[in-house]
């Protein structure tokens, strides 16, 4: 039985492998010189956009957990505590000193605008950071793949239960929502909730947060639901099995091919791009750290 542990949802790992096998190797398999075994590597200095996204996730997680604990409490106080928890997390990231003040201003402004926008929300949280897993059997090899992870939130929205995924972006909402229409991760989330949870998920709701990146620090908000039929969920299982076979083949052959067309995207350059140009242990030590598993 192949078990993936940790906070990375199996669907995200497999989607990474779909994009580029070399990226998958660097992110989840490669051994850092300072580590004792394969764990994958990540940039020491994270991308500014990714750090903002992680901090906003922390804020929303804290806010909605308070609502679950006491739905009749003071939402304003919940918001202030959530912002405080978010700010306390900043020192855990490597941020250039000249960017730190702007980062703090941006995330505080974003959180404040979010709480004002959804002061009277039609979304009722049921659980946050919910551990989930889904089992998929490869009938050719009889292997059962068990993928584990965490979903941002399970909530009731317009009378139905949805898996809620918080997404921060500077792209247009049209681009963001289109990007996830066929998301392998989203289908996995729905499968996991249906498989083991007490609630049957109608689908996935993107809780979109768009930074306009202007001097006024304006942020826009929009939500988009995705629902999947039986045929799409069957396709999800077949896709998982297919990608897992490809990963196993790469591991057996010791070769992880690059998808060069994926190196640079509208939202930025792959964090492993320097290694694909010049793979050197000194560069790994200087720019990357081992993943925590």
DAQUIQUI-V949134 format. One record per pair of residues at least 6 apart in sequence whose ideal C-beta (glycine too) atoms are under 8 Angstrom apart, sorted by the first residue. I is the first residue (numbers start at 1). J is the second residue. D is the distance in Angstrom with one decimal. If there is no record, write none. Layout:
i=I j=J d=D
i=I j=J d=D
This chain:
i=1 j=143 d=7.2
i=1 j=144 d=5.2
i=1 j=145 d=8.0
i=1 j=146 d=6.2
i=2 j=143 d=6.3
i=2 j=144 d=7.7
i=2 j=145 d=5.2
i=2 j=146 d=7.0
i=2 j=244 d=7.5
i=3 j=146 d=4.9
i=3 j=148 d=7.2
i=4 j=10 d=5.1
i=4 j=13 d=6.5
i=4 j=146 d=7.2
i=4 j=147 d=5.4
i=4 j=148 d=6.1
i=5 j=148 d=6.1
i=5 j=293 d=7.1
i=6 j=148 d=7.5
i=6 j=149 d=7.6
i=6 j=293 d=5.5
i=7 j=149 d=6.4
i=7 j=150 d=5.5
i=8 j=28 d=7.6
i=8 j=149 d=6.1
i=9 j=132 d=7.9
i=9 j=147 d=6.8
i=9 j=148 d=7.9
i=9 j=149 d=3.2
i=9 j=150 d=7.2
i=9 j=151 d=7.7
i=9 j=185 d=5.6
i=9 j=188 d=6.3
i=9 j=189 d=7.3
i=10 j=134 d=7.4
i=10 j=145 d=7.4
i=10 j=147 d=2.4
i=10 j=148 d=7.0
i=10 j=149 d=6.4
i=10 j=188 d=6.3
i=10 j=240 d=7.6
i=11 j=147 d=6.8
i=11 j=149 d=7.8
i=11 j=183 d=7.6
i=11 j=184 d=4.6
i=11 j=185 d=3.6
i=11 j=186 d=7.5
i=11 j=187 d=7.0
i=11 j=188 d=3.5
i=11 j=189 d=7.3
i=11 j=240 d=7.8
i=12 j=149 d=7.5
i=12 j=185 d=5.0
i=13 j=24 d=7.1
i=13 j=28 d=5.9
i=13 j=147 d=7.7
i=14 j=184 d=5.9
i=14 j=239 d=7.7
i=14 j=240 d=6.0
i=14 j=243 d=4.6
i=14 j=244 d=7.1
i=14 j=247 d=7.9
i=15 j=183 d=7.3
i=15 j=184 d=4.6
i=15 j=185 d=5.9
i=16 j=23 d=5.9
i=16 j=24 d=4.9
i=16 j=27 d=6.0
i=16 j=28 d=7.3
i=17 j=24 d=4.1
i=17 j=243 d=5.3
i=17 j=246 d=6.7
i=17 j=247 d=5.4
i=18 j=184 d=7.1
i=18 j=243 d=6.0
i=19 j=259 d=6.4
i=19 j=262 d=5.4
i=20 j=258 d=6.3
i=20 j=259 d=4.0
i=20 j=262 d=5.0
i=20 j=270 d=7.5
i=21 j=246 d=7.3
i=21 j=247 d=7.6
i=21 j=250 d=5.3
i=21 j=256 d=4.4
i=21 j=257 d=5.1
i=21 j=258 d=7.5
i=21 j=259 d=7.3
i=22 j=256 d=4.8
i=22 j=257 d=6.5
i=22 j=258 d=4.3
i=22 j=259 d=7.4
i=22 j=272 d=7.2
i=22 j=276 d=6.4
i=23 j=259 d=7.7
i=23 j=262 d=7.5
i=23 j=270 d=6.2
i=23 j=272 d=5.7
i=24 j=247 d=6.9
i=24 j=256 d=6.9
i=25 j=250 d=7.3
i=25 j=256 d=3.9
i=26 j=40 d=6.8
i=26 j=41 d=6.0
i=26 j=272 d=4.5
i=26 j=275 d=6.4
i=27 j=40 d=4.9
i=27 j=41 d=7.4
i=27 j=42 d=7.1
i=27 j=272 d=7.4
i=27 j=291 d=7.6
i=28 j=40 d=4.3
i=28 j=291 d=7.6
i=29 j=38 d=5.3
i=29 j=40 d=6.1
i=29 j=251 d=7.5
i=29 j=256 d=7.9
i=30 j=38 d=6.7
i=30 j=40 d=5.8
i=30 j=41 d=5.4
i=31 j=37 d=6.3
i=31 j=38 d=4.7
i=31 j=39 d=7.0
i=31 j=290 d=7.9
i=32 j=39 d=7.0
i=32 j=41 d=5.0
i=32 j=284 d=6.4
i=32 j=285 d=7.9
i=32 j=288 d=6.5
i=32 j=289 d=6.7
i=32 j=290 d=3.8
i=33 j=281 d=5.8
i=33 j=284 d=6.3
i=33 j=285 d=5.7
i=34 j=285 d=7.2
i=34 j=289 d=7.6
i=34 j=290 d=6.1
i=35 j=290 d=3.9
i=39 j=290 d=5.1
i=39 j=291 d=4.8
i=39 j=292 d=7.7
i=39 j=293 d=4.9
i=40 j=290 d=7.4
i=40 j=291 d=4.2
i=40 j=293 d=7.9
i=41 j=284 d=6.6
i=41 j=288 d=4.2
i=41 j=289 d=6.7
i=41 j=290 d=6.0
i=41 j=291 d=6.5
i=42 j=271 d=7.1
i=42 j=288 d=6.4
i=42 j=289 d=6.3
i=42 j=291 d=5.6
i=43 j=271 d=4.8
i=43 j=287 d=6.2
i=43 j=288 d=6.0
i=43 j=289 d=7.8
i=44 j=94 d=5.7
i=44 j=287 d=6.3
i=44 j=288 d=6.4
i=44 j=289 d=5.1
i=45 j=94 d=4.7
i=45 j=95 d=7.8
i=45 j=96 d=7.4
i=45 j=287 d=8.0
i=46 j=54 d=8.0
i=46 j=93 d=6.1
i=46 j=94 d=6.8
i=47 j=268 d=6.6
i=47 j=271 d=7.1
i=48 j=95 d=7.8
i=48 j=99 d=6.3
i=48 j=103 d=7.2
i=49 j=168 d=7.4
i=49 j=170 d=6.8
i=49 j=267 d=7.6
i=49 j=268 d=7.3
i=51 j=93 d=5.0
i=51 j=95 d=6.6
i=51 j=103 d=7.0
i=52 j=103 d=6.7
i=52 j=106 d=6.4
i=52 j=107 d=6.1
i=52 j=110 d=7.9
i=52 j=168 d=6.1
i=52 j=211 d=7.1
i=53 j=167 d=7.8
i=53 j=168 d=4.0
i=54 j=89 d=7.9
i=54 j=93 d=7.7
i=55 j=86 d=5.1
i=55 j=89 d=6.0
i=55 j=90 d=6.9
i=55 j=103 d=7.9
i=55 j=107 d=5.1
i=56 j=86 d=7.3
i=56 j=107 d=6.2
i=56 j=110 d=6.1
i=56 j=111 d=7.1
i=56 j=166 d=6.9
i=56 j=168 d=5.4
i=56 j=209 d=6.3
i=57 j=152 d=6.8
i=57 j=166 d=5.5
i=58 j=85 d=6.2
i=58 j=86 d=5.0
i=58 j=89 d=5.2
i=59 j=82 d=4.7
i=59 j=83 d=6.2
i=59 j=85 d=6.8
i=59 j=86 d=3.9
i=59 j=107 d=7.2
i=59 j=111 d=5.0
i=60 j=82 d=7.2
i=60 j=114 d=7.6
i=60 j=152 d=7.6
i=60 j=153 d=7.7
i=60 j=166 d=5.5
i=60 j=207 d=7.6
i=61 j=128 d=5.1
i=61 j=129 d=5.8
i=61 j=152 d=7.3
i=61 j=153 d=7.8
i=62 j=81 d=6.5
i=62 j=82 d=4.1
i=62 j=85 d=4.3
i=62 j=86 d=7.2
i=63 j=78 d=5.5
i=63 j=79 d=6.2
i=63 j=81 d=7.9
i=63 j=82 d=3.8
i=63 j=115 d=7.5
i=64 j=125 d=4.2
i=64 j=128 d=5.1
i=64 j=153 d=5.9
i=64 j=155 d=7.8
i=65 j=125 d=7.8
i=65 j=128 d=5.0
i=66 j=73 d=6.6
i=66 j=78 d=4.2
i=66 j=81 d=6.7
i=66 j=82 d=7.3
i=67 j=73 d=7.5
i=67 j=75 d=7.5
i=67 j=78 d=6.5
i=67 j=125 d=5.5
i=68 j=125 d=5.2
i=68 j=126 d=7.2
i=68 j=127 d=7.0
i=68 j=128 d=6.9
i=71 j=124 d=7.8
i=75 j=115 d=7.2
i=75 j=119 d=6.9
i=76 j=115 d=7.8
i=79 j=111 d=6.9
i=79 j=112 d=7.6
i=79 j=115 d=4.2
i=82 j=111 d=6.7
i=83 j=108 d=6.1
i=83 j=111 d=5.0
i=83 j=112 d=7.6
i=86 j=107 d=6.1
i=86 j=111 d=6.7
i=87 j=104 d=6.8
i=87 j=107 d=7.8
i=87 j=108 d=7.5
i=90 j=100 d=7.4
i=90 j=103 d=7.1
i=90 j=104 d=6.8
i=95 j=103 d=6.2
i=105 j=217 d=6.4
i=106 j=211 d=6.9
i=106 j=217 d=5.8
i=109 j=217 d=4.1
i=109 j=219 d=6.9
i=110 j=209 d=6.7
i=110 j=211 d=6.9
i=110 j=217 d=7.6
i=110 j=219 d=4.7
i=113 j=218 d=7.6
i=113 j=219 d=4.9
i=113 j=221 d=7.7
i=114 j=209 d=6.8
i=114 j=219 d=7.2
i=114 j=221 d=6.5
i=117 j=221 d=5.0
i=118 j=221 d=7.4
i=122 j=157 d=6.7
i=122 j=158 d=6.3
i=123 j=155 d=5.1
i=123 j=156 d=7.4
i=123 j=157 d=5.1
i=123 j=164 d=7.2
i=123 j=205 d=7.8
i=123 j=207 d=8.0
i=123 j=223 d=8.0
i=124 j=155 d=5.9
i=124 j=156 d=4.4
i=124 j=157 d=7.7
i=125 j=153 d=5.8
i=125 j=154 d=7.6
i=125 j=155 d=4.9
i=125 j=164 d=8.0
i=126 j=153 d=7.8
i=126 j=154 d=4.6
i=126 j=155 d=5.7
i=126 j=156 d=6.3
i=126 j=161 d=7.1
i=126 j=199 d=6.8
i=127 j=153 d=6.9
i=127 j=154 d=4.5
i=128 j=152 d=7.0
i=128 j=153 d=4.9
i=128 j=154 d=8.0
i=129 j=150 d=5.1
i=129 j=151 d=7.7
i=129 j=152 d=7.2
i=129 j=153 d=7.8
i=130 j=150 d=6.5
i=130 j=151 d=5.0
i=130 j=153 d=7.3
i=130 j=154 d=5.4
i=130 j=197 d=7.9
i=131 j=148 d=7.0
i=131 j=149 d=7.5
i=131 j=150 d=5.8
i=132 j=148 d=7.2
i=132 j=149 d=6.2
i=132 j=150 d=7.2
i=132 j=151 d=5.7
i=132 j=189 d=6.9
i=132 j=192 d=3.7
i=132 j=193 d=6.4
i=132 j=196 d=7.0
i=132 j=197 d=7.2
i=133 j=146 d=5.8
i=133 j=147 d=6.4
i=133 j=148 d=4.4
i=133 j=149 d=7.6
i=133 j=192 d=6.0
i=133 j=195 d=7.8
i=133 j=196 d=6.7
i=134 j=146 d=7.6
i=134 j=147 d=5.6
i=134 j=188 d=5.8
i=134 j=191 d=4.7
i=134 j=192 d=4.1
i=134 j=195 d=5.4
i=134 j=196 d=7.9
i=135 j=144 d=5.5
i=135 j=145 d=7.1
i=135 j=146 d=5.3
i=135 j=195 d=7.1
i=136 j=144 d=7.2
i=136 j=145 d=4.9
i=136 j=147 d=7.5
i=136 j=237 d=5.2
i=136 j=240 d=5.1
i=136 j=241 d=6.5
i=137 j=143 d=7.4
i=137 j=144 d=5.0
i=137 j=145 d=7.6
i=138 j=144 d=7.7
i=138 j=145 d=6.9
i=138 j=241 d=4.8
i=138 j=244 d=7.1
i=138 j=245 d=7.6
i=145 j=240 d=6.6
i=145 j=241 d=7.5
i=145 j=244 d=5.9
i=147 j=188 d=6.5
i=147 j=192 d=7.9
i=147 j=240 d=7.8
i=149 j=192 d=8.0
i=151 j=163 d=5.2
i=151 j=164 d=7.8
i=151 j=165 d=7.3
i=151 j=189 d=5.3
i=151 j=192 d=7.6
i=151 j=193 d=7.6
i=152 j=163 d=7.9
i=152 j=164 d=5.7
i=152 j=165 d=5.3
i=152 j=166 d=5.0
i=152 j=207 d=7.8
i=153 j=163 d=7.6
i=153 j=164 d=4.0
i=153 j=166 d=7.5
i=153 j=207 d=8.0
i=154 j=161 d=6.7
i=154 j=162 d=7.6
i=154 j=163 d=6.1
i=154 j=164 d=7.0
i=154 j=193 d=6.8
i=154 j=197 d=7.4
i=154 j=199 d=6.5
i=154 j=201 d=7.4
i=155 j=161 d=7.3
i=155 j=162 d=6.0
i=155 j=164 d=5.0
i=155 j=205 d=7.3
i=156 j=162 d=7.7
i=157 j=164 d=7.6
i=157 j=205 d=5.6
i=157 j=223 d=7.9
i=157 j=225 d=7.3
i=160 j=202 d=4.1
i=161 j=193 d=7.9
i=161 j=199 d=4.5
i=161 j=200 d=6.7
i=161 j=201 d=5.4
i=161 j=202 d=6.0
i=162 j=201 d=6.1
i=162 j=202 d=5.7
i=162 j=203 d=5.9
i=162 j=204 d=6.4
i=162 j=205 d=4.1
i=162 j=225 d=6.4
i=163 j=186 d=7.5
i=163 j=189 d=4.4
i=163 j=190 d=6.3
i=163 j=193 d=6.0
i=163 j=201 d=5.2
i=163 j=203 d=7.4
i=163 j=204 d=4.7
i=163 j=205 d=7.1
i=164 j=204 d=7.6
i=164 j=205 d=4.9
i=164 j=207 d=5.5
i=165 j=186 d=7.0
i=165 j=189 d=7.3
i=165 j=204 d=5.8
i=165 j=205 d=7.2
i=165 j=206 d=5.6
i=165 j=207 d=6.8
i=166 j=207 d=4.8
i=166 j=209 d=6.9
i=167 j=176 d=6.2
i=167 j=180 d=7.8
i=167 j=206 d=5.3
i=167 j=207 d=6.8
i=167 j=208 d=5.4
i=167 j=209 d=6.8
i=168 j=209 d=4.7
i=168 j=210 d=7.7
i=168 j=211 d=6.8
i=169 j=175 d=7.9
i=169 j=176 d=4.8
i=169 j=208 d=7.0
i=169 j=209 d=7.3
i=169 j=210 d=5.4
i=169 j=211 d=7.3
i=169 j=267 d=7.8
i=170 j=210 d=6.7
i=170 j=211 d=5.0
i=170 j=212 d=7.7
i=170 j=213 d=5.6
i=170 j=267 d=7.8
i=171 j=210 d=7.4
i=171 j=266 d=7.2
i=171 j=267 d=6.5
i=172 j=210 d=7.6
i=173 j=208 d=5.6
i=173 j=210 d=6.1
i=173 j=220 d=7.3
i=173 j=222 d=4.8
i=173 j=224 d=7.5
i=175 j=266 d=7.8
i=176 j=206 d=7.3
i=176 j=208 d=5.9
i=176 j=210 d=7.5
i=177 j=206 d=6.4
i=177 j=208 d=7.2
i=177 j=224 d=4.5
i=180 j=186 d=6.2
i=180 j=206 d=6.4
i=180 j=226 d=6.9
i=181 j=226 d=7.1
i=183 j=204 d=7.6
i=183 j=226 d=7.5
i=184 j=236 d=6.8
i=184 j=239 d=6.3
i=184 j=240 d=7.5
i=186 j=203 d=7.9
i=186 j=204 d=4.3
i=186 j=226 d=5.9
i=186 j=228 d=7.9
i=187 j=228 d=5.8
i=187 j=232 d=6.7
i=187 j=233 d=6.3
i=187 j=236 d=3.9
i=188 j=236 d=6.8
i=188 j=240 d=7.7
i=189 j=201 d=7.3
i=189 j=204 d=5.8
i=190 j=201 d=4.9
i=190 j=203 d=6.2
i=190 j=204 d=6.3
i=190 j=228 d=5.9
i=190 j=233 d=7.2
i=191 j=233 d=6.2
i=191 j=236 d=6.4
i=191 j=237 d=7.8
i=193 j=199 d=6.3
i=193 j=200 d=7.1
i=193 j=201 d=4.2
i=194 j=200 d=5.5
i=194 j=201 d=6.3
i=202 j=225 d=7.7
i=202 j=227 d=5.9
i=203 j=225 d=5.6
i=203 j=226 d=5.0
i=203 j=227 d=3.6
i=203 j=228 d=6.2
i=204 j=225 d=7.2
i=204 j=226 d=4.8
i=205 j=223 d=5.9
i=205 j=224 d=7.2
i=205 j=225 d=5.0
i=205 j=226 d=7.7
i=206 j=223 d=6.4
i=206 j=224 d=4.7
i=206 j=225 d=7.8
i=206 j=226 d=7.3
i=207 j=221 d=8.0
i=207 j=223 d=5.7
i=208 j=221 d=6.6
i=208 j=222 d=4.6
i=208 j=223 d=6.3
i=208 j=224 d=6.5
i=209 j=219 d=6.3
i=209 j=220 d=7.8
i=209 j=221 d=6.0
i=210 j=219 d=6.6
i=210 j=220 d=4.3
i=210 j=221 d=7.4
i=210 j=222 d=7.4
i=211 j=219 d=5.8
i=212 j=218 d=4.5
i=212 j=219 d=6.6
i=212 j=220 d=6.4
i=228 j=236 d=7.8
i=250 j=256 d=5.0
i=250 j=257 d=7.6
i=258 j=276 d=5.8
i=262 j=270 d=6.9
i=263 j=269 d=6.6
i=263 j=270 d=5.2
i=263 j=273 d=5.4
i=263 j=276 d=6.8
i=264 j=270 d=7.4
i=264 j=273 d=7.5
i=270 j=276 d=7.7
i=274 j=283 d=6.2
i=274 j=287 d=6.4
i=275 j=283 d=6.6
i=275 j=284 d=7.1
i=275 j=288 d=8.0
